[in-house]
Amino acid sequence: MPGAFGELAAIEEAVLAVPQVRGVSAMRALPDDEGIILVLRVGLSPSLRLPDIVLAIADVEHAAKTADDTVTAVFVEPDIAADARTPTETIVIRALD
């Protein structure tokens, strides 16, 4: 396992390169017997529709695993409300579309 998760900066950079990602608001790396379990909260545009969000999450998972081959699992929470101008109700209603 990398020294004190030294590759987290490289993982964050790879995740930020995903076109739909506006930012990484939280990232935790948890040691596992097989490598690292990564938990991410990423900012996505509130204008994305649910299928686009699903694809963006898949792209984030792929980017994280590609950036560091010790990453065995990636859990991504979309942080749509990272844009403070967008009320949460809009996000919930959009998800139902």
N, C-alpha and C positions, 0 to 999 in steps of 0.2 A: 504494500500500500504506500502511496506517496507520502513523503514527510509532511505531516500536519496538513494533509490535503492541499499540497502546493499547486496542484493543477486546477484549483477552483477558478483562478483568474482566466485560464485558457478556456475552461468550460463556459464561463460567463460570456467571454468574447464570442465564442461559437454560437451561443444561444442568441446573443444580441444581433448576430449576422442573419438570423431568420427574419425575412422581410416583414412579417406581421408583428413581430415583437417590438414593443415600444420601450421596454425596460425590464429589469429583473429586480423586483422589490424584496425578495427573500430567497436565500439559497442555503440549504443545509445538507451536509454530507455526513452520512451515518456509516460507521464501519460495519461490515458484514463478513462472515467467514469467507465469502467468495470474492469480495471487493468492496465497492462503495454503493450505498443506496443514496440516490440524490433526490431531494425534495426541493422543488422550485415554485415560486410564484412569479408569473410573468405578466406584464401589462400588455393588453391587446386593445385594439381599437374598438370602441363601442359600436361602430358601424358594421362590424363583421357579423355575418349570419352564422347560425349554429354549425352548419357543415364546414364553413371556413375556419371556425374555432377548432373543430376536431382535427382538421388538417394541420393547422398551426401547431397544435399540441404534439401531433405525430412528428412534425419537423423539429420541434424543440427536443423531443426525446432522442431522435436520430442525431441531432447536432451534439448533444451532451455525450452520447455514447461514442461518437466518432472522435470527439476531442480528447477523451480519456478512456482507454480500453479497460480500466479497472472499474468503471461504472457498470454495475450489473442490473440495476433497476432505476427507473426515473419516474417520479410522480410529479405531475405538473398541475398546478392550480392556476387557471386563468384569472387574472386580476383586471377584469373589464372596467371596474369602477376606478381604476388608477387615474382616469381622467375626471377630475373633480367637477367638471362642467356637466357631466352626464349623470342624471339621477338614477338610482338603483332601479326604480320602477321601469325605466326605459329598457334596462338590460333584461329584466324578467319578462317583460312583454315581448321583446325581440326574440328571446329564447323560445317562446311559445310559437313563433311563426313557422 
